[in-house]
Amino acid sequence: MVMDRPDETRAGPIICYTGVMEATAAVSTAREHSRRLSYEEYLALPTDGRIVEWVDGEVIYHIPPNAPHQNIVTLLITLLRNYVNRMAIGQVITAPFEVNLWPDGPSREPDLILVGNDQCERLTDKRFEGAPDLVVEVICPTSVTIDRVDKYLEYEQAGVREYWIIDPRPRQEQADFFVRGESGRFVAAPVDEQGVYRSTVIPGFRLRLDWLRHPESTDVELALAWMLADAPELPEELRAVYRRMVELLGGGQWVSFQ
């Protein structure tokens, strides 16, 4: 029987790296401590508001994230949730929230997930069962191996359609984007010459890498207007309104809607 957990109440630019990732045998220090439990025992654990994951019987308690991590997560959840809500294409959820990737498989708590409308029946108040359409992980100094190797392979196997890995660590800043290819394996997704990434699962959503460099000072309203000005699902009259907003709010900085 499945049980529910008790309720508990920089410096430098971001670059895009699309090289081949090398697996490593290093043990991540993000694991504060661990011991083997059944899935039912895992669900019964008090969480105390922390990120707690379950993989192959191992319970993983993650160290609380740092400020650079949280600044980027806050920016992304604001942009994604507002855009997705305005387009009415699904739900955006942030950690701590369980994602059980497949029956008897790992239960992870990604920083952000997008669940499209056609998958909402898999979503409950406690967890999502299956592969979200989009998963976003923002790296902490202690989560590099987990995010780049362990979760990469798990999300690929589960069938996640798009995976973002954002790394804000000083002197190691980069953003990697992967999409599910025809073979079912992740392939690196391109960023254009202007440093803009275009999502494959969110129509019209565009992420400028320079937003990730200074997330706390990014103008969210201007960023949303810039994206919505070219959103394919919106009528032309509404897109024209957003284009005008960009011209007014941006002082003529963003006048290209390609």
VENWO-V559336 format. One line per field, one symbol per residue. phi: phi as a letter, one per 20 degrees, with the letter a starting at -180 (. if undefined). psi: psi as a letter, one per 30 degrees, with the letter a starting at -180 (. if undefined). burial: 1 if it has 24 or more other C-alpha atoms within 12 Angstrom, else 0. A space follows every 10 residues. Layout:
phi = ???
psi = ???
burial = ???
This chain:
phi = .eddfffce. dneedddcff edfcefefff efabbecfff fgfeffelme fcdcclneed eefgfefggf ffffffffff ffffffeldq cdcdfebfce fbgmefddcf fbcddfgfdf feddfdaddo dffccccdfd gedgfffedg fgffffffog ebcdcddefg mcfacdcccf efenefcfef dffemdddfe ddgnfcdeff fffcffdfff fffffffffc ffeefgffff fffffffffe mnfdddce
psi = kklkkkkj.l lllklkkglk kkklgkkkgf jelllkllee eeffkkfggl jklkjhfkkj kkkklleeee eeeeeeeeee eeeeeefhga kkkllkkkjj elkgakjlil eklkjlefgf ffkafelkja jlekkkkkkl fggeeeefde eeeeeeefgk fkkkjkjgkk ggklkkkklk lffflkkkkl klfghkkjkf fjkfkkjkff efeiefgkje eeeeeeeffg kffkleeeee eeeeeeeeeg hgejgki.
burial = 0000100000 0011111000 0000000101 1000000010 0110101000 1111100111 1101100111 1111111111 1111011011 1111111111 1000111111 1111110000 0010001111 1111111111 1111111111 1111110111 1111111110 0011111111 0000011111 1000011111 1111111111 1111100101 0111111111 1000000010 0111110000 00010000
